Structures are given as C-alpha cells and as structure tokens.
Amino acid sequence: MEINQKEIREENRKIRYLRFLVDFSILSIQQDEILLQEALELVEDVKQAACGLFPGKEETFELIYRPRFHRVIQERFGPIFPSPDGPPP
C-alpha cells in the first residue's frame, strides 16, 4: 500500500508540474514580446516536456492542450490555423 501512495503522489506532482508549464507558457504567449514562430516553438517544447512526464500520451496532449494553445495564439496573432467549421462567410 505504501508503494501505491508514493505512485499517486508522484503522479500528482507530475500533473501539477505540467499544469504549471502549460499555464506559464500561455501567459508568456499572451504577455511577452515574442514572435509567432517563438510561440509555436514554445508549444512544441511544452509538448516534449509533457511526453517526457507522461510517455505515450501524445494524443492526450493533442486533445487537451493543443486546442488551448491554438486559441491563445490566435487571440494574440490572429487567425493562423484553419477553422474547423470551414472558411468564414
């Protein structure tokens, strides 16, 4: 039972750290003087860190965090990603 508690604590620590990375990166995109390319690279860096913390969970990153980053980047730099609803009227 001791091992399970340690595993749970470690998993929770990883989750908190990933949440911190994502939140900090989003704030950086929103507030720092960075170029679009730098923002896109930052997203990829966070993805690599997430995959290092949670191997095999690339699809989870794409489903949960990628849309959040895209929304923030589009708010900052304008529409650069294709709309899922097709072209605007």
N, C-alpha and C positions, 0 to 999 in steps of 0.2 A: 504493500500500500504506500510505503514511503516513496518508492520509485514513481508511482503514478502522480503523487503530489508534486514531485520535482519536475516531471514532464509537463504537467499542467502549468506550473509556474514559468517554466522555460517557454512554453507556447505563448502564454500571456505576455511575457516580456518581448518576444518577437513581434507579436501583434501590436503592442504599444509602440515599439520602435518603428515599425512600418507605418503606422498611423502618423507618428511624428515626422517621418521622412516625407510622406505624401503632403501633409498639411504645410510643412515648412517649404516644400517645393512649390506648392500652389501659391503661397504668399510671395515667394520670390518671383514667380511669373507675374503676379498681379502688381507688385510694388517696385521691383528692382528695374533698373535701366538695362534690360537685356534684349538682345535681338531675337527674332523669331527662331532662327536656327539654334541659338543657345537654349531657348525654351524647349524645343523639340529634343535636343540632346539631353537636357535635364530629365525629361520624361523617360528617355531610354535608360539613363543612369539609375533612376528610381526603379524601373522595371528589372534591371540587372540585380539591384540590391534585393528586391522582393523575391526574385527567383533564387538568390543565394540563401535567403532566410527560409523560403518555402519551395524547395526543389520540386519540379514537376507541376507547378501551379501557374504556368504562364497564361493559360486560358482564363483562370480566375482573375489575374491582373487585367487582362483584356476586357473582361466583362464588367469588372467593378471600378477599376481606377482609370483606364484609358478614356472612357466617356467623360469622366470628371475633368481630366486634364484637357481634353479637347474643348470642352465647354469654356474653361478658363482661358485657354489660348485664343479661342475665337472671340471671347469678350475683350481681350487685350489687343489682338492683332486684326480682327475682322474675320469674315468667313473664308477660311482657307481649306476646310475639309468639305467633301461632298455632303449634301444634305441627305439624310435617309429617306426623306419624303420626295426627293427629286428636285429639279430646278425650281427656283422661285417663279411666281407668275409674271 
